[in-house]
Structure formats: structure tokens, C-alpha cells
Amino acid sequence: MKPTYHCIPCHINHIYRVISVLNLGADTAFELMKELTSIIAGDFSCPPDCAYEMYKSIRRRIDIDPFAEIKKESNALMMTLLPRLKSVVLSGNTLKQAMRIALAANLIDYGISAHTYNDDIALQFANIVDDITIPEDFYTQFIASVAHSKKILYIADNAGEIVADMLLIQHLPVGKITCVVRGGPIINDATMEDAKQIGLDAVVRVITTGDYTPGINLNRSSKDFLYELSQADMIILKGQGNFETMIDADVDSFVKKGMKMFFMFKVKCLPVAEFTQKKVGDSAFIIREI
């Protein structure tokens, strides 16, 4: 999905928030802000590729993950909510409820917002989950693909959110599923460290993309991930970054013909809202058939 002019101030606001908490000193912060702004002015195939380049520059200057503690806190907070989320799942069609919870958890995103998620996330879930409507066509095709697939790839998005992903995975045939996280720290996207913190690796096989992109870049992905991609009969992709990078990517030489991708995310910006013909804040359930 190509960037639009709306992406430029979004990226600038994001790097301003990040640089402001890095304690770099005024001169260093100014130089880094100029460097990152010049990157933003470049040409990219999609917004997550711009984020990849920005964070590559940040890593050259500092040897820390700016979101490390935030991710741990998000994971821990969501784990405390897990018993309550499990009870919500049991309050209706269990698979549909687990899908609603997984999508609602996509609100945990520090790439878009500076909002701090704390105990009020329980109230947010209560308000969001009940309002999420899964289109009947999406659900019908989803359960049919689950039933007919031998191998399912579940590509996760953010830390914290992966607790809800784990809950959904537990209501799917776990033996068919390989879960995918990022190859290294980028914004608050989930990595192998996050998967291990919540015990996801004890529930399902977990691999990484081998890449730092907050989405999927097929040219930078590891051979192991690309092999799993080629073997998948169904791919579930959580989050807007995965949507931006994969909804119109040229995947013909990477995936099986006839395979379906199931995107689940909250619409978080105007370009994606316009692309999907939805509104910012809407829930998105979108299918791409190859």
C-alpha cells in the first residue's frame, strides 16, 4: 500500500515522541531529528518500510530498544486480563468471541498513538468487543479455510496484543498453526522475547520474519519464514502494518495459488481508511485471495 502525504506528519510526530524520551541531549536529539526527517522525505513502497529505515538510524546511535519496558508492561497487563478475556470467550460463540477479542487488542499500538495503556484497557475492551461485528462472509470463509488447511500461518502484530492472539490460537487447531513475530525490536511490535514472556511458545510453534520491518518485507525476510509462507494454505494477518505491506504486495512467487489471506485490524489512519473505504477506528476484516 503506497504512502500518501498524510504519512509524513504521522512519521514526524512518531519520531518526535520517540526522541523526546531517549535522553540524548539537545544537540544529539536535533541532529537525529534532522536525519530521520530526511529519511521520511524519501521514496518508500509502503509506510512500514519508512519505519524500518528510521529505526535502523536510531539503532546506529543508541544501543537500547526505546519500547522494551512498554512492551513488557503491555504483556504483563494483558496477562492479568487473560482470565477475564477467557470468560468473555465463553459468553457466546467461542471462536467469534476470540476473534473479536484478538481484533480489539489491536488498539495497543505505540506507532500511531502516544496513549499509555494501563488498567483502563479493561474498560476499553468492554466497550470495544461488544461493538465488533464480524462480517458473515469473512467468518464463513475463515472457518472453511481453517477446516481445509493443513498449514496455517498466523502473523502477529504488537506486544500485549499477542496475549489475545494466543487466546484465539487456542480456539483454532493449534497443531496446524505456526505463529510469526518480528525478527527484532521495532516500535512495540511483538518479538520472540515477547512470545516467550507470555508463554506463547509453549502453546504454538513460533518463528520470526528474520526482519525488523513493522509488517512484512518479502525481500528482507529470512529463508525460514519464506519457506513457511510458501507452505501455508491459509494466512491470518493481524494489525495495520501487516495489512499495509501485504494487501497488494506481489506474492505470486511466494505463496500457493488459491491461498487466502485473512486480515484483521483496527483502522488507525486516514490513508488506510480511504483505501479500505472505512472510517478511522473501524474494525476491518478483509480477505485477499491469491
Disulfide bonds with the S-S distance in Angstrom:
none
